[in-house]
Amino acid sequence: MTTFILRRILTSVPVLIGILFVTFAIARLIPGDPCRSILGEKATDAVCDQFIIRHGLDKPIPEQFVIYVTEILHGDLGTSIKYGKPVSTLILERLPTTLELSIAAMMFSVIVGIPLGIISAVRHNSAADVSTMVVANVGVSMPVFWLGLMLAYIFAILLKGTPLQLPPSGRLSPGVIIDPFYEVWGLSVGDSGFKYTLFYFLSQLNVLNSLLIWRPDVTLDAIKHLILPAIAVGTIPLAIIARMTRSSMLDVLGQDYIRAARAKGLPRSMVVLKHGLRNALLPLVTIIGLSLGIFLGGAVLTETIFGLSGVGRAMYDAITARDYVVVQSFVVVIAVFFVILNLVVDISYTFLDPRVRLD
C-alpha cells in the first residue's frame, strides 16, 4: 500500500508542473492590461510603467515562470496585485466558504441521489423508475444560474413569513457574531505559523466552528444559509449519481451471486444493500470524488447569486483584474486538491474491491 501511494504521488508531480505551466501561460495570454484593470483607464503610461516594474511584469515570461516556481517551492504563493495582500491570506479567507458549500452540496447529492438510483434499479421499468430518470434528466438539464435564482425567489420571497423561508444570500444572518473556537477555548496560537493557520482555517467553517463552541442557534443559521446554494450546485451531480447508481445496480443485480443470495432466502434489503450496492460503489466513488473536486474549483455562478465570497468569486475577480498571481495560486491549490481526492479514490478502491489489491 505504501509503495502504491508513493508511486501515485510521484506520478502526480509532472501533472502539477504541467498545470502550473499551462495556467501561467494562459493567464498572460488573456487580452487586457493588468495596470489599467486595477488602477483604472485613466492611469498614465508612466504610472503603468512603474506598476509593471514593481510587480516584475517587465521581465521575460520564462524568467517570470522560473521566479514563480522558485517562490512556490519555498512556500511563497506571492502577493495579490489587486488586493496587495499575500495570496495565502486570500486562500484562508475564501477557501473555507467554498469547502463548506462543497461538502453540503455533496452530502445533498449523495444522500438523495444514491437512494433514487437504488429505487430506480430495484423497480426497473416501473413508474418509479421512469419518474426517477425524468427527474434526473431534468436535473442535468437545468442551468445552475436559473435554478439558483428560482430557489432564491421561491424560498426567500414567495414563502416569506412561513416556516419554509430560507435566506437568499450570505453565510450568516446580519448581526450574528461567532467567535473563533480557539479564542473561546483560550488556546494560545500566536499570529502566524502552522498552528495559527490551521486553527484560523477551521474557525472560518461556520458550521464546524459553531459546533465546537456549542452555539446551536448559529449552527442552525449557518445551515439555513447553506441549503439553497447547496441544492443549486448539487442538483447536476445528484442527477449524475442517480443515473450512475441505477446503471451500476442493474448490472450487479443481474449477476449469479445475487441470484444465489436470493435463493438462500436472504432478506431483499440485505441482498440489495450488502451484496448489490457494495459491488456497485466503484464507479460511484469515482463520480463523487471528481464532483467534490469540481465543487472545490469554485461555482462562480452559485457564489455570485447567493453572495458568497468563495474560491469561484475570487477567481472571477482575479481574471477580470488580470491578477495573475491569484489565478495561478488558486489553480495550484485546486490542482493539489484534485490530486489528493484522486489518491483517496484510488485507495478506497482497495477497500471496496479486494481484487484491486492484487493488481
N, C-alpha and C positions, 0 to 999 in steps of 0.2 A: 504493500500500500504506500509506504514512504517513497519508494522508487517511482511509483506511478505519479504521485503528487509532485515530486521534484521534476520529473520529465514534463509534466503539464505546465509547470511554472516556467521552465526554461524555454519551452516552445512558445510561450506567451510573450517573451521579451521581444522577439522580432516583430510581432504583431503590434505591440505598443509603440515601438520605434517607428514602424510604418505609419501608424495612425497619427503620431506626433508630426511626422514629416509632411504628410498629406494635409493635415489641418493647418500647419504653419504656412504651407504654400498657398492653399485656397484662401486663407484669411487675407493674405497680401494681394491676391488677385481680384478680390472684391472691389468693384469700382467705388471711388469715393476718396475723400481726403480726411484722414483722422483729425487733423488740426481744426478744420472748419466744421467738422461734425460735432466736435466737442466745444470749441470756442465760439462758434457761430460764423455765419457767412461774412460778417464784416471784419474778421480778423485779417490784419495786413500780412503781406508777404514776409516782412521782417519778423513779425511775431511768430508766424508759422515756421520760419527757418529755425528760430530758437527752440520752438516746440519740438521739431523733428530731431534736432541735435540732442536736446535734453533727454528724449526718450530713446535715443540710439537708432532712430529710423533712417539716419543718413548713411549707415554702414551697408555694405553689400549684403544681400539676403543670405548667402551661405554663411557669412560671418555672424549675422544675427542668429541664425539657426544654431551654430556651434555655441554661441554665448548662452542661448536659451537652454539648450540641453545640459550644458555645464551647470547652470543655476539649478535646474531640476534635480540633477544628481547630488547637489549639495542641499537639497530640501527647500530651495527657494523657488516659489512659483511666480515670483515677480510682483510688480506693483501695478494696479489698475491705472490706465491713462485717464479714464473718465472720473473715477472716484478719488484717485490719489491715495488709496489705501492698499495694503497687501492683499493679494488675491486669496491667500489663506484665510484672512478675516472674512472676506465675502463668502467663501465656501462655508465657513462656520455659521454665517448668518442665514444663508439661503438654502443649503442642503437639508437641514432638518425639516423645513416646510415640505419639500418635495419627498423626502423619505417618509414622513408621516402620511402624506397623501398617497404615496405608492403602496405602503403597507395596507392602508384602509381599502384602497381600490382592489388590491389583490385578494384581500380577505373576502370582499364582496363578490368578486369574480369566482373564486374557488367555492365558497360556501353555497352560492346559488347555482353556478354552472355545472359542477360535478353531479349533484343530485338530479338536475334536469336531464343531463346526459344519461344517467343510470336509468331513470324512469322511462326515457325515450327508448333505450335499448331493451329493457325488460318487456315493455309493451310495444314491441316493434309492429309498425304498420297500423297501430290503433289511433284513436282520436287524440290521445295524449301525446303520442309520437309526432303526429302531424302538427299539432299545436305547438309543441316544443321547438320543432325545426322552423316553423313560421316565425316564432318569437326570436330564434337565433338569427335567422336571415334578416329580420328587421333590425336587430341589434347591430349586426355587422354593417348594415347599410346607412344607419343614421350618423350624420356628421356630428362630431363632438361639440362644435360650437353651437349648433342648433339645439342639440339635446341639453346642453348646459343652460342656454337661455330659457328653454321651455321649463326646465326644472325650477330655475330661479323664479320664473313668472308664476308657476302654479303654486309652489310651496311657500313663496315669500309674499305674494300679492293676493292670489285668489283665495288661499287658505289662511290669510292673515287673521289673527284673533282666535284661531282654532287650535286644538292640541297638535295638529299636524303641521303647524307653521314651522319653517326652518329658516335660519339666517342665510341670506344670499351671498354674503361676502365676508372676507376676513377670517382670522383664526380664533379670535375670542371676541366676545361682546364688548362694546365700549364701556370703560370703567372697570372691567375685570382685570385685576392685577395678580400676577403669580410670581412669587419669589423663587429664585433658584434653590433646588433642594440642598445643594452643598452649603448655602448660607443658612438655611433653616436648620440644618443638622450641625452647624457650627464647625464645618470642616475647613482646614487651612489648605488652600490650593494655590495661593500666590496669584500673580498676574500673568504668568507665562509658563511655558513648559508643557510636557505631555499630559500631566495630570490635570492642569487647568484646562487645556484644550479638550480633553475627553469629557470632563465634567460640564464644561460650558456647552459642548455639543449636545450632551444628553439633556441638559436643562432646557434647551430650545425645543425639545419634543414635548409639546404641551400636555398631551395625554399622559405620557410617562412621568413627567415632572410633577404634575398634579397628583398622581397616584403615590409618588414617593413621599410627598409632604402631606398626603391624605387630605385632599381638598375635593371631595366628590362633586361639589357644585361646579367647580372649574372643569373637572373631568367631563361631566355631562355637557357643559357648554362647549368644550373643545370638540367632543364627538359630534354634537349637533352641527357644528361648522364644517365638519369633515364629510357629512353624509352626502350632500348634493354634489360636491366635486368628485367624491369617490365613485358615486354612481355614474356620473358623466364620463369619467375617464376609464371606468372599469367595465362599461357595457360591451364594448367591442371585444375585449379579452374574454368576458363572460360567454359571449356567443361562440367564440372560437373554442373555448374549453368545453362547452356543452356539446358542440358538434364533434370534437375530438374524442370526448368521453363516450359518446354514442357509438362512434365508429370502432373504437378500441374494444368496447364492451361487446358489440355484436360479433367481432372477430373471436374474442375469447370465449364467449358463451356457446360458440359452436364447436369448441374443442372436445376431445374424447374425455379428458379428465373431469370436465364439467358434467358430462352425461353420467360418468361413473359416480360422481358425488351425489347427483340426484338419485341414482339407482340405489345408493346406500341409505336413502331416506333422510338425508341431512335437511335441516330447515332451509327454506328458499332464501331467506335473508343471509344465512351463512354461506350458501353456495354463491350468491351474487356478490356479497361484500368481501368475504375472506378469500374465496378461490377465484372469483372473477375480477373484482376491482383491483386487487393487488397485482395481478398479472397484466392489467391494462394500464398501470400507472406510468410505465416508462415514457411513452410519448407525451403524457400529461405533464410529467415533471419537466420535460424539455420546454414545452409551451409556457408553463408557469414561470420557469427561470428566465426565459427570454422576455416575457411580458413584464416581469419585475424590472429587468434591465432597461426596457424601453420607458417604463414609468420614471425610473431614476434619471433618464435622459431629459426629463422635463416635458410636461404637457403645456406648451406655450399658451394655447388657446384656453385650456381649462384654468390655468393660473391667472390669465388675464381676465376672464369672465368673472371669476369668483374673488378677484382682488387678492391673490396670494403671491407673495414675493418669494418665489422659489427659484430653482435652477433654470427652468424654462424661461421665465420672465427675465432673469439675469442674462441669459444667453441672447435673447432677443434684443435687449437694451445694448449689450456689448457689440453685437453685429451692426446695429444701426449707427452706433457711435464709432465704429471701426476700432474698438478697443481690443486689439489683437491679443494682448496678454491674457485678458479674461477669457476670451473664446478658447484659446489654446489650453489654458489651465483647466477649464471646466471640461473640455473634451477629454483631457488626460484622466481626470478624476472619474468621469463616466466610463471611459475605457477600462480603467482598473476595476471598477465595479462589475462590468461585463465579464472580465476575466475571472474574477472571484466567483461570480454566480455560475459561470460555465464549469469552473472547477468543482463547486459544490454539487452541481447537477451530475457531473461525471462520477463523483464519489457516491452520490445517492444511488446510482445505478447498481453499484456493487452490493448494496444492502437490499435493493428491491429484487434483483435477479442474480442469484449466486453464479450463474453461468458467465457473467461478465468478469468475475474474478479470475476465472480460468483463462480468459483471453489476455 
